[in-house]
Amino acid sequence: MQEPEVQAQPEPEPQPPELTARRVVLRPFRDTDLDAVLEAADDPLIPLITSIPSGVDTAGALAYITRQRNRLPAGLGYSFAVAERRDAAMAVGQVGLCLRDADIGRGRIRYWIRPSFRRQGLAADALATLSEWAVSLPWVRRLELLIEPANEGSWRAAESAGFQREGVLRAFQPIGGTQRDMAMYARISAPAAPPED
Ligand SMILES: CC(C)(COP(=O)(O)OP(=O)(O)OC[C@H]1O[C@@H](n2cnc3c(N)ncnc32)[C@H](O)[C@@H]1OP(=O)(O)O)[C@@H](O)C(=O)NCCC(=O)NCCS
């Protein structure tokens, strides 16, 4: 009798781990996170600094979610949905770690919180959670954030998560048709190794 043919199963796509903190859970995006993306698309700034188009429809929001899930398999970065611990099924934002400069020890972080969940400390907690995890990754020497100096909610969240302001990069980033100043914030993973004798 012939042995039944064994079908090779495709490897599951790698996804970010689930990180649980005091207030938030960071987890992979799900199709049910649609409402968060639709709300983010009505924010004046988020469509200018992310790939969420202003006023996106359901199909466009699902396409954004798929792009987030594809980032790690493509080697581009980790993209987490931010949820509150008390209702981890509902996304309230996004936080991501870009791998573009991973070979030189640098990770760039980006984040947003949907407008109806702001000013509750969620960005600060999400950023602290992501950066605490990221500094334990073997390749991370330095985590960076670029923040417009007037974006007080963002730089306050950054400082509470242990990032230090290093200076302002003038006319650094095109956002919404103007070349904007950006403050560089960074957190270093470990003290530099002592010089050898
Ligand atoms: C910036 C953003 C992520 C902040 O999210 P949030 O969840 O409201 O932030 P938090 O509640 O954690 O607030 C952190 C601190 O900033 C303060 N804060 C928040 N929004 C603020 C605002 N609009 N003006 C002044 N202070 C603000 C909070 O009171 C808190 O202060 P504290 O450290 O003294 O307690 C959110 O406004 C957002 O998504 N904006 C659009 C996208 C964006 O700017 N992303 C960051 C790009 S660098």
The ligand as an ORCA input file, in Angstrom:
! r2SCAN-3c Opt
* xyz 0 1
  C       0.902     62.536     20.400
  C      -0.093     61.472     20.851
  C       0.443     60.085     20.473
  C      -0.225     61.554     22.386
  O      -1.099     60.495     22.802
  P      -1.795     60.490     24.228
  O      -2.217     59.094     24.521
  O      -2.816     61.546     24.293
  O      -0.578     60.902     25.188
  P      -0.544     60.663     26.772
  O      -1.933     60.667     27.306
  O       0.322     59.493     27.062
  O       0.145     62.006     27.281
  C       1.523     62.141     27.573
  C       1.706     63.500     28.228
  O       1.423     64.530     27.269
  C       0.375     65.369     27.742
  N      -0.431     65.694     26.577
  C      -1.118     64.851     25.776
  N      -1.678     65.517     24.769
  C      -1.326     66.818     24.928
  C      -1.598     67.996     24.196
  N      -2.356     67.965     23.090
  N      -1.080     69.169     24.648
  C      -0.310     69.194     25.752
  N      -0.002     68.110     26.491
  C      -0.521     66.925     26.081
  C      -0.362     64.528     28.766
  O      -1.048     65.330     29.676
  C       0.784     63.770     29.403
  O       1.468     64.679     30.242
  P       2.265     64.226     31.576
  O       3.520     63.536     31.101
  O       2.536     65.496     32.267
  O       1.350     63.287     32.302
  C      -1.479     61.694     20.200
  O      -1.901     63.009     20.446
  C      -1.488     61.436     18.694
  O      -1.673     60.305     18.259
  N      -1.275     62.506     17.888
  C      -1.250     62.386     16.429
  C      -0.095     61.521     15.932
  C       1.239     61.939     16.541
  O       1.487     63.098     16.818
  N       2.115     60.932     16.728
  C       3.441     61.161     17.258
  C       4.335     61.625     16.161
  S       5.942     62.068     16.774
*
